Amino acid sequence: MRDLVKAMKALSDETRLRIVSLLMERECCVCEVMQALEISQTRASRNLNLLHDAGFLKLKKDGLWSVYSIDTEGMKEYYADLIEAVVKGLRGNNLAVNDRERLETAERVGPKCAKVCNN
C-alpha cells in the first residue's frame, strides 16, 4: 500500500506530470527539462528526484551529465498503467504539446549545464 501511495503522490503535481510526458519522448538531463518546461533548476531537480525516489525514473551518468528516463524495466507492474494514464490524460493538452515542442530544441549546453545536472 505504501508504494501505491508514494506513486500517487509523485504523480499529483502538474510539473511532475509534464516531466513524465517529456520523458516518454526521450531521456533528458536536468537542463533539458528546465528548457522544455521553462522552469528553474531547483524546481526541475526537485521534481525529477521525487519521481526517481517513487520508482518511476532511472538515472544514469552520460559523461558529465545525469540523465533521467522512464524506468520501464525496473518499475512495478501497475506503475506502467499509471504512466499510460498520464500519457492519455495529457494527449492534446496545449501545455504538454508546447513542452514537447520546446524539448525538440532543448540541449545539453556545456560545462555550465553539466554543473547544474550533476547537482
C-alpha positions in Angstrom: 0.0 0.0 0.0 2.9 2.4 0.8 4.3 2.1 -2.7 0.9 2.9 -4.3 0.5 6.0 -2.0 4.1 7.1 -2.8 3.4 6.7 -6.6 0.1 8.6 -6.5 1.7 11.4 -4.5 4.5 11.6 -7.0 2.0 12.0 -9.9 -0.2 14.5 -8.0 1.7 17.6 -9.3 1.4 19.3 -12.7 5.1 19.8 -13.1 5.8 16.1 -12.5 3.1 15.1 -14.9 4.7 17.3 -17.5 8.1 15.8 -16.8 6.7 12.3 -17.3 5.2 13.4 -20.6 8.7 14.7 -21.7 10.5 11.5 -20.6 8.1 9.5 -22.6 9.5 11.3 -25.7 13.2 10.8 -24.7 15.7 10.7 -21.9 16.7 14.2 -20.5 19.2 15.8 -18.3 18.0 18.5 -15.8 18.9 21.4 -18.1 16.8 19.9 -20.9 13.8 19.6 -18.6 14.4 23.2 -17.5 14.4 24.4 -21.1 11.4 22.4 -22.2 9.2 23.3 -19.1 10.7 26.8 -18.7 11.3 26.2 -15.0 14.2 26.7 -12.6 17.0 24.2 -12.0 15.8 23.8 -8.4 12.3 23.0 -9.4 13.4 20.6 -12.2 15.8 18.8 -9.9 13.4 18.5 -7.0 10.6 17.1 -9.2 12.9 14.7 -11.0 14.2 13.4 -7.7 10.7 12.9 -6.4 9.8 10.8 -9.5 13.0 8.9 -9.2 12.5 8.2 -5.5 9.0 7.0 -6.2 10.4 4.4 -8.7 9.2 5.9 -12.0 12.6 7.0 -13.3 16.1 5.6 -13.7 19.2 7.7 -13.5 22.4 7.2 -15.5 25.6 9.1 -16.0 26.5 10.2 -19.5 29.9 11.8 -19.3 29.3 14.9 -17.2 25.6 14.7 -17.3 23.0 12.9 -15.1 20.3 11.7 -17.4 16.8 10.6 -16.4 14.4 8.3 -18.3 11.3 6.3 -17.6 12.3 3.0 -15.8 10.3 0.7 -17.9 12.2 -2.4 -16.7 12.6 -1.7 -13.0 9.2 -0.2 -12.1 6.3 -2.1 -10.5 3.8 -3.5 -13.0 1.0 -1.2 -12.1 3.3 1.9 -12.5 3.2 1.3 -16.3 -0.6 1.7 -16.1 -0.2 4.9 -14.2 2.3 6.2 -16.8 -0.1 5.2 -19.5 -2.9 7.2 -17.8 -0.6 10.2 -17.6 0.1 10.0 -21.3 -3.5 9.6 -22.2 -4.6 12.3 -19.9 -2.1 14.8 -21.4 -2.8 13.8 -25.0 -3.8 17.1 -26.8 -3.1 19.2 -23.7 -1.7 22.5 -25.0 0.8 22.9 -22.2 2.2 19.4 -22.8 2.2 19.9 -26.5 4.2 23.1 -26.1 6.6 21.4 -23.7 7.3 18.6 -26.2 7.9 21.2 -28.9 10.4 23.0 -26.7 12.1 19.7 -26.0 12.9 19.3 -29.6 15.3 22.2 -29.4 16.5 21.7 -25.8 20.1 20.7 -25.5 22.9 20.0 -23.1 24.7 23.3 -23.1 28.2 22.5 -22.0 30.1 22.8 -18.7 27.5 25.2 -17.1 24.8 22.6 -17.8 26.9 19.7 -16.6 27.5 21.5 -13.3 23.7 22.0 -12.9 22.9 18.5 -14.0 25.3 16.9 -11.5 23.6 18.5 -8.5 
